[in-house]
Amino acid sequence: MTDANARTVANVILVSAGVAAAYLVITTPPLRRAALRAVNLWLGASVPMYLTNQARAAWVESGRPA
């Protein structure tokens, strides 16, 4: 098996596992609730931090004193 074929097979296996996991999470209510909670926590923490960092970087680039 060539390197390209091995990579293709590995990619197909990973995609299949991802689709199976997504199907399982979507069709199982407790898993769906847990996934939604995890997304809320992730977005609730990362988006405000990203915006804060962007505002801080813009303030520094503007050259205004703190």
ABEGO torsion letter per residue (X at the ends): XBAAAAAAAAAAAAAAAAAAAAAAAAABAAAAAAAAAAAAAAAAAAAAAAAAAAAAAAAAAAGBBX
